[in-house]
Amino acid sequence: AGEGSGPVPADGTGPPAPERVLFPPTFSVSEIKNKQRRHFMFLRWKQQQRKEKLALKKRRRKEREALGDKAPPKAVPKTIENQRVYDETTVDPNDEEVAFDEATDEFAPYFNRQTVPKILITTSDRPRGRTVRFCEQLATVIPNSHVYYRRGLALKRIIPQCIARDFTDLIVINEDRKIPNGLVLSHLPDGPTAHFRMSSVRLRKEIKRKGKEPTEHVPEVILNNFTTRLGHSIGRMFAALFPHDPQFIGRQVATFHNQRDYIFFRFHRYIFKSEKKVGIQELGPRFTLKLRSLQKGTFDSKFGEYEWIHKRREMDTSRRKFHL
């Protein structure tokens, strides 16, 4: 139905010549009852859509080349990102109130170079092999980090021991069904504590075209799109995990990229091939974080005061509203 037929040769013999498939204006693939036929027709329809889109793109490019300098500017495609609903908490770098908050918050000693980051990485109780390997690889990304296993200790007992041993941050990797699915990041000694949902974890051996093992050089850190007050706080938490002065000779960079409130982590090594070309290779691991809550002070599940909690039914009413 709706396939059309090609022209028949004049002598009436032989198969008809192939012709572009023409679907009627009211054609709907879902009306086809046969499942295999429906799937086949859907693929044909998608193929036709791609051809039409490519032909339109070529025609527009030829028109722009013919017009030269008189060609109109290219239209900006509409995306969820550039149609984002304005957030009144968006940070202005020149705002005096923001500058005062930064000078007096819990991360001020780090940014004033009064403290040196020292990170404790631990897990939920009785971690499985994949979580253990992820913690070990994460320790090679974050300098001056140490991996210890819980051995049944509660976090409330671990935190005072960390403070006594001059640890500045505590990272807890939680797992479910042998897969890492959560990350708790607590800044010591006074907080705050962020709880993230973790997904899309890929270890080094699972990454295609990965580079060689990372070196012990201090990496550069890139923080993208943390624009609101909440996002600014989360970005400062990530920045406080790494020493101030990266060793550029190592050519390693850790990236926290926020897009639609999902934080994508990547770890790369780069090389300048020329003045305009840069080659990169991913070193791993990679993972994605989604902020669930931000709590004042150190971890306290019962009596802790929360600055922000993600409430899906109240906060996710619009796809164009983002919080970080």
C-alpha positions in Angstrom: 0.0 0.0 0.0 1.3 3.4 -0.9 4.5 2.0 -2.7 3.6 3.1 -6.2 4.9 1.4 -9.3 7.5 2.3 -11.9 6.8 2.8 -15.6 6.3 -0.3 -17.7 8.6 -0.7 -20.8 6.9 0.1 -24.2 7.1 -3.5 -25.3 5.4 -4.7 -22.1 8.3 -7.1 -21.2 10.8 -7.1 -18.4 10.5 -5.7 -14.9 9.5 -2.0 -14.3 12.2 0.6 -13.9 12.9 1.6 -10.3 11.4 4.8 -9.2 11.4 6.9 -6.0 8.8 5.7 -3.6 5.9 8.2 -3.3 3.8 7.9 -0.2 0.3 9.5 -0.2 -0.1 12.6 2.1 -2.4 10.7 4.5 -0.1 7.6 4.6 0.6 6.2 8.1 2.9 3.2 8.7 1.0 2.3 11.8 -2.1 1.4 9.7 -0.2 -1.6 8.2 -1.3 -4.7 10.1 1.5 -7.1 9.1 4.5 -6.5 11.5 7.3 -7.4 9.0 5.6 -5.3 6.3 5.2 -2.4 8.7 8.8 -2.5 9.7 10.0 -2.7 6.1 7.8 0.2 5.0 9.0 2.3 8.0 12.6 1.7 6.9 11.7 2.8 3.4 10.0 5.9 4.6 13.0 6.8 6.8 15.3 6.3 3.9 13.2 8.6 1.7 13.2 11.2 4.5 17.0 11.1 4.7 17.4 11.5 0.9 15.0 14.5 0.8 16.9 16.1 3.7 20.3 15.5 2.0 19.0 16.9 -1.3 17.6 20.0 0.4 21.0 20.5 2.2 22.9 20.3 -1.1 20.5 22.7 -2.9 20.9 25.2 -0.1 24.7 24.9 -0.2 24.7 25.6 -3.9 22.5 28.6 -3.5 24.8 30.0 -0.8 27.8 29.4 -3.0 26.1 31.2 -5.9 25.1 34.2 -3.8 28.6 34.5 -2.2 28.8 37.4 0.2 25.1 38.2 -0.4 24.0 34.9 1.1 21.8 35.3 4.2 23.2 34.1 7.5 22.7 30.4 8.4 19.6 29.8 10.5 20.3 28.6 14.1 18.6 25.3 14.7 16.2 25.1 17.7 17.4 22.9 20.5 16.2 22.2 24.0 19.5 23.8 25.2 19.2 27.2 23.4 15.5 27.4 24.2 16.2 27.0 27.9 13.9 28.8 30.3 15.7 31.7 32.0 16.7 31.0 35.6 16.9 33.9 37.9 19.7 32.3 39.9 22.1 32.4 36.9 25.5 33.6 38.1 26.9 36.9 36.9 30.7 36.8 37.3 30.8 40.5 38.2 28.2 40.2 40.9 29.5 41.4 44.3 27.2 39.2 46.2 28.5 36.1 44.4 32.1 37.2 45.0 31.4 37.7 48.7 29.8 34.2 49.0 32.8 32.6 47.2 35.2 34.3 49.6 33.3 33.0 52.7 32.0 29.6 51.7 33.4 26.2 52.7 35.7 26.0 49.6 37.4 29.4 50.3 40.4 27.7 52.0 41.1 25.6 48.9 40.8 28.5 46.5 42.9 30.7 48.7 45.6 27.9 48.6 45.4 27.3 52.3 44.7 23.6 51.9 45.9 20.9 49.6 43.3 18.3 48.3 43.6 14.9 49.9 40.8 12.5 48.9 39.4 9.4 50.4 37.6 7.1 48.0 35.5 4.3 49.6 32.6 2.1 48.6 29.3 0.7 49.9 29.8 -2.4 52.2 31.1 -5.5 50.4 31.7 -4.1 47.0 31.9 -6.3 43.9 34.7 -6.5 41.3 33.4 -3.9 38.9 33.0 -1.3 41.7 36.4 -2.1 43.1 38.0 -1.6 39.6 36.1 1.7 39.1 37.4 3.1 42.4 41.0 2.1 41.5 40.7 3.8 38.1 39.1 6.9 39.6 42.1 7.1 42.0 44.4 7.4 39.0 42.4 10.3 37.7 42.3 12.3 41.0 45.8 13.1 42.4 46.5 12.4 46.0 43.5 10.1 46.4 43.5 6.9 48.5 41.1 3.9 48.2 39.9 2.2 51.4 37.1 -0.3 51.8 34.3 0.2 54.2 34.5 -3.1 56.2 31.1 -2.4 57.7 31.9 1.1 59.1 29.1 3.7 59.0 29.8 6.9 57.3 29.3 8.9 60.5 32.2 7.0 62.0 34.4 7.3 58.9 34.0 11.1 58.6 35.7 12.0 62.0 38.6 9.7 61.1 39.0 11.4 57.7 39.1 14.8 59.4 41.7 13.6 61.9 43.9 12.4 59.0 43.6 15.7 57.1 41.4 14.4 54.3 39.7 17.3 52.5 37.0 15.3 50.6 35.2 11.9 50.9 33.9 10.1 47.8 31.6 7.1 48.4 30.7 4.9 45.4 27.4 2.9 45.9 26.4 0.0 43.8 23.3 -2.0 43.0 23.4 -5.5 41.5 27.2 -5.3 41.1 26.9 -2.0 39.1 28.0 1.4 40.4 24.9 3.5 40.6 25.5 6.3 43.1 28.2 8.8 44.2 28.3 10.7 47.5 30.7 13.6 47.6 31.3 15.3 51.0 33.7 18.2 51.4 35.5 18.1 54.8 35.4 19.3 57.5 32.3 21.4 57.2 30.5 20.1 54.1 28.5 20.4 51.9 27.6 16.9 50.8 26.2 16.1 47.3 24.4 12.9 46.4 24.5 11.9 42.7 22.8 9.2 40.7 25.5 7.5 38.6 24.9 5.8 35.2 26.7 4.9 32.0 29.9 3.8 33.8 32.6 2.6 31.4 35.9 1.2 32.6 39.1 1.6 30.6 38.9 -1.8 28.9 35.4 -1.1 27.7 36.3 2.1 25.9 37.0 1.8 22.2 40.2 3.4 20.8 41.4 4.2 24.3 44.9 5.6 24.9 47.6 4.2 27.1 47.4 4.2 30.9 47.3 7.7 32.4 50.5 9.1 34.0 50.8 10.6 37.5 50.9 14.1 36.2 48.3 16.5 37.7 45.6 17.0 35.0 43.9 20.1 33.9 40.3 20.5 34.8 37.5 21.8 32.6 34.1 22.8 34.0 31.4 23.5 31.4 27.9 25.1 31.8 27.6 25.3 35.6 25.8 28.6 35.3 23.3 28.8 38.2 24.1 29.4 41.9 23.4 25.6 42.5 25.6 24.7 39.5 28.3 27.1 40.6 28.5 25.3 44.0 28.6 21.9 42.4 31.4 23.1 40.0 33.4 24.4 43.0 33.0 21.0 44.7 34.5 19.2 41.6 37.3 21.8 41.3 38.3 21.3 44.9 39.2 17.7 44.2 42.2 18.6 42.1 45.4 20.5 42.9 45.7 24.1 41.7 48.7 23.9 39.4 48.3 21.3 36.6 51.3 19.8 35.0 50.8 20.6 31.3 53.7 18.3 30.3 51.3 15.4 31.0 48.8 16.7 28.5 45.9 15.2 30.5 42.6 16.9 31.1 39.5 16.0 33.2 36.2 17.4 32.0 32.9 17.8 33.8 30.4 18.9 31.2 26.9 19.8 32.3 24.2 19.4 29.7 20.5 19.5 30.6 21.5 18.8 34.3 23.4 15.6 33.4 27.1 15.9 34.3 29.3 13.9 31.8 32.8 13.1 33.0 35.6 12.3 30.5 39.3 12.0 30.9 41.5 12.6 27.9 45.1 13.0 26.7 45.7 15.6 24.0 48.4 16.5 21.5 48.8 19.5 19.3 49.3 18.2 15.7 49.5 21.7 14.2 48.4 25.3 15.0 44.8 24.3 14.1 44.5 20.6 14.8 44.4 18.8 18.1 44.4 15.1 18.6 42.7 13.5 21.7 42.4 10.0 23.0 40.2 9.0 25.9 41.9 7.4 28.8 38.8 6.5 31.0 36.9 5.8 33.1 33.8 7.6 32.0 30.5 8.1 33.8 27.4 10.3 34.0 26.1 12.0 37.1 22.6 13.4 38.0 22.3 15.5 41.1 19.7 14.2 43.6 20.4 16.4 46.6 22.8 18.9 48.2 23.1 18.9 51.9 24.6 21.4 54.3 27.4 20.0 56.5 28.8 16.5 56.3 26.7 13.4 55.6 23.7 13.0 57.9 20.8 11.0 56.5 18.5 11.6 59.5 19.0 15.2 60.8 20.8 16.8 57.9 19.6 20.2 56.5 19.2 20.1 52.7 19.9 23.1 50.5 18.3 21.4 47.4 16.5 18.2 46.7 15.4 17.0 43.3 11.7 16.5 43.3 10.7 15.1 39.9 7.0 15.8 39.9 7.4 19.4 41.0 10.6 20.3 39.2 10.5 18.4 35.9 7.2 19.9 34.6 9.1 21.6 31.7 11.8 20.0 29.5 13.4 23.4 29.0 13.9 24.1 32.7 17.3 23.2 34.1 18.7 23.7 37.6 22.5 23.6 37.2 
